Amino acid sequence: MQLIIATPKGSIKPVECDSVRLTVCDDAKGKNGGSYGIRKGHVKALFSLSSGEISAYLNNEKIFTAVTSKGFATVDEDKVTVVVEELIE
């Protein structure tokens, strides 16, 4: 699967991985969320993201990490696309 992160300043190179972990939010104010994992073959989905860490894994090893601002993520056909205001780290 691929992880793609886009910001108003551009996108990072797609990361080839077999799972992704996102920081999601639970309420309208973007608070009270947690971590959510996505594996290859996940159904289509849309997530609201809190500021926090996004990680990609390959064979259970972390191969990529970014700290981002709030935004959203979509899952579609083994592609996770994350759109955020900025990469913090």
C-alpha positions in Angstrom: 0.0 0.0 0.0 1.0 3.6 -0.3 1.0 6.5 2.1 0.8 9.9 0.5 0.9 13.1 2.6 -0.1 16.4 1.0 0.2 20.0 2.3 -0.5 23.4 0.7 3.3 23.5 0.2 3.5 20.2 -1.7 3.6 16.4 -1.2 6.1 14.0 0.2 7.3 11.1 -1.9 4.8 8.2 -1.5 5.9 5.7 1.1 5.4 2.0 0.2 4.3 0.1 3.4 1.9 -2.6 4.7 0.3 -0.6 7.4 -0.3 3.0 8.6 -1.1 4.5 12.0 -2.9 7.8 12.2 -3.9 10.2 15.0 -7.7 10.6 14.7 -10.1 12.9 16.5 -13.5 12.0 18.0 -15.4 15.2 18.3 -16.2 18.4 16.3 -13.4 20.3 18.1 -10.8 17.8 17.0 -10.2 16.5 20.5 -10.5 13.2 22.4 -9.2 11.0 19.6 -6.6 8.2 19.6 -4.5 6.1 17.3 -6.0 4.2 14.4 -4.3 1.5 12.4 -4.9 0.8 8.7 -3.6 -2.4 7.0 -3.5 -3.4 3.4 -7.0 -4.3 2.1 -8.8 -1.9 4.5 -12.3 -0.8 3.3 -12.7 2.7 1.9 -12.8 5.3 4.7 -12.5 8.9 5.6 -10.9 10.1 8.9 -10.7 13.4 10.6 -7.1 13.8 12.0 -5.9 15.6 15.1 -2.4 17.1 15.3 0.0 14.2 15.9 2.1 11.4 14.6 1.6 9.5 11.4 3.6 6.4 11.0 4.1 3.8 8.2 5.3 0.2 8.8 6.7 -2.5 6.7 7.1 -6.0 8.1 6.2 -4.7 11.5 9.1 -2.2 11.5 8.5 1.6 11.5 9.9 3.0 8.3 8.5 6.5 8.3 7.2 9.0 10.9 5.9 12.5 10.5 4.2 14.9 13.0 1.5 16.9 11.3 -1.2 19.5 12.0 -4.9 18.5 11.9 -6.4 17.5 8.6 -8.1 14.4 7.1 -7.2 11.1 5.5 -8.8 8.9 3.0 -8.3 5.1 2.4 -9.0 3.8 -1.1 -7.7 0.7 -2.8 -4.6 0.2 -0.7 -3.7 4.0 -0.8 -3.8 6.2 2.3 -3.9 9.9 1.3 -3.4 12.4 4.1 -4.1 16.1 3.6 -2.9 18.4 6.4 -2.1 22.1 6.9 1.6 21.4 7.6 4.3 19.0 8.5 5.5 19.9 12.0 8.5 17.6 12.0 
